[in-house]
Amino acid sequence: MARDEGKVWLVSYALPGEVVEAEPRGRQGGVAVAATTRVLEPSPHRVAAPCPYFGTCGGCQLQHATYTHQLDLKRQVVAEAWARAGLRLPPDAAVLGMEDPWRYRIRGEFEAVAEASGWRFGFHRMRSHAVLPVDSCAIHDERIERALPAFARAANELRLTGLQNLLLTVEPAGRGLLWRLRVNSKGWLRDEYAHRVAELLPDAALLDDAMSLDFWDMTFRVRSDTFVQTNYRQMLVLYRAALDMLQPMPEERVLDLYAGIGTISVAVARGCRSVTAVEENPRAVQLGRLNARINSARVEYLPGKVEDVLRGVRLGQHDAVILDPPRAGCEPAAIAELVRLGAGRVVYVSCEPSTHARDIAALVRGGYRVRRAAIVDMFPQTYHIESVALLERS
Ligand SMILES: C[S@@+](CC[C@H](N)C(=O)[O-])C[C@H]1O[C@@H](n2cnc3c(N)ncnc32)[C@H](O)[C@@H]1O
């Protein structure tokens, strides 16, 4: 962030403390934005970005900073978000980074683009809807990168039209490759296409319904239309941190809000009496119920929006709550219901520090105190930040 006579500029590809030349690139969310064109005084934390698409692709924003510095910046962003909400990030809040911060994504969504040579897949360019075709992406699992040309080649061979986007998810421990291609043309040759892609990818087990996600000694079914943590290695770190904060007791009943396909619910249920999971996506609820059965876990799903479902939950039914909403955080009505229920402990997992801090501040006003917090780097090389906090009823 730079200031010009008080006016704020967000300057991409610069680092704090640097002197750079930058070109204005319009406005974003009401703030003037610019992109670095030349670095005059580099930060000691600057490195050469390894990806050839860095600066053009909209996916990564921080490849030009050492990984240690990325983690420091993320801590600073979280501390500032908490300060703006009137809170103090606990000084002992750990930042849990990755040993190898590359090739971590097990799920990738790629846009299709028709070029003179045929179909290719890629990402949106920085701040644009135009598609940048890519041959590599160093934050995705290598199997995803290797699969892309096969999906494009099969589409070209079968002369498919109207390709929109491709979602690929790989099994962390198996050979399964779950795929979903959105095509805007009626009656496309789906089976022939799948057959040809499978021929081109003999090492993968091509799946179009569901795949397995295994961790600790549990197994889950995952589908393309349900949420999955994209960084599998850090998902384990995040869940461990959240469970360590929650410390479920054998006699306790726990609420898991925004539960998705039940990965957290099932992990928590192993250490307590029962878990009530709340989730609005009917596909995730269906899969979550199946996942609970597969793992013999005492998880009951209440389908619907958290802000609505909680109104029907009686006081004193639950001892602790864990929640993991999307970036927008919780609706005020959901926070009000949490305060009404008054569970002894709340563990709040979030992928957006500003809404995390806002909601924690509301819970603090409702009678909770922050006990612990941690930042788990789920998205190295990008500006996305995951954090988790433990609150207790004071
Ligand atoms: C970040 S994901 C978390 C999923 C799960 N905890 C996990 O770790 O895999 C958020 C989930 O909340 C669900 N969701 C979004 N808004 C919701 C709402 N208002 N009420 C209930 N569920 C909601 C989404 O469908 C998604 O499954």
The ligand as a MOL file (V3000), in Angstrom:
LIG
                    3D

  0  0  0     0  0            999 V3000
M  V30 BEGIN CTAB
M  V30 COUNTS 27 29 0 0 0
M  V30 BEGIN ATOM
M  V30 1 C -15.2790 -23.2150 3.9840 0
M  V30 2 S -16.4390 -24.5150 3.6900 0 CHG=1
M  V30 3 C -16.1170 -25.5030 5.1080 0
M  V30 4 C -16.4180 -26.9640 4.9690 0
M  V30 5 C -15.8570 -27.9000 6.0020 0
M  V30 6 N -15.8420 -27.3570 7.3420 0
M  V30 7 C -14.5040 -28.4240 5.5870 0
M  V30 8 O -13.5060 -28.1680 6.2720 0
M  V30 9 O -14.4240 -29.1150 4.5570 0 CHG=-1
M  V30 10 C -17.9280 -23.6820 4.0130 0
M  V30 11 C -19.1810 -24.5260 3.8820 0
M  V30 12 O -20.2920 -23.7390 4.3330 0
M  V30 13 C -21.4050 -23.9610 3.4960 0
M  V30 14 N -22.2480 -22.7440 3.6600 0
M  V30 15 C -22.0750 -21.5200 3.1190 0
M  V30 16 N -22.9710 -20.6510 3.6320 0
M  V30 17 C -23.7310 -21.3350 4.5130 0
M  V30 18 C -24.8210 -20.9840 5.3790 0
M  V30 19 N -25.2780 -19.7400 5.4230 0
M  V30 20 N -25.3450 -21.9410 6.1590 0
M  V30 21 C -24.8620 -23.2130 6.1090 0
M  V30 22 N -23.8430 -23.6100 5.3290 0
M  V30 23 C -23.2800 -22.6810 4.5380 0
M  V30 24 C -20.8270 -24.2070 2.1260 0
M  V30 25 O -21.7170 -24.9580 1.3320 0
M  V30 26 C -19.5440 -24.9830 2.4690 0
M  V30 27 O -19.7790 -26.3600 2.4880 0
M  V30 END ATOM
M  V30 BEGIN BOND
M  V30 1 1 1 2
M  V30 2 1 2 3
M  V30 3 1 2 10
M  V30 4 1 3 4
M  V30 5 1 4 5
M  V30 6 1 5 6
M  V30 7 1 5 7
M  V30 8 2 7 8
M  V30 9 1 7 9
M  V30 10 1 10 11
M  V30 11 1 11 12
M  V30 12 1 11 26
M  V30 13 1 12 13
M  V30 14 1 13 14
M  V30 15 1 13 24
M  V30 16 1 14 15
M  V30 17 1 14 23
M  V30 18 2 15 16
M  V30 19 1 16 17
M  V30 20 1 17 18
M  V30 21 2 17 23
M  V30 22 1 18 19
M  V30 23 2 18 20
M  V30 24 1 20 21
M  V30 25 2 21 22
M  V30 26 1 22 23
M  V30 27 1 24 25
M  V30 28 1 24 26
M  V30 29 1 26 27
M  V30 END BOND
M  V30 END CTAB
M  END
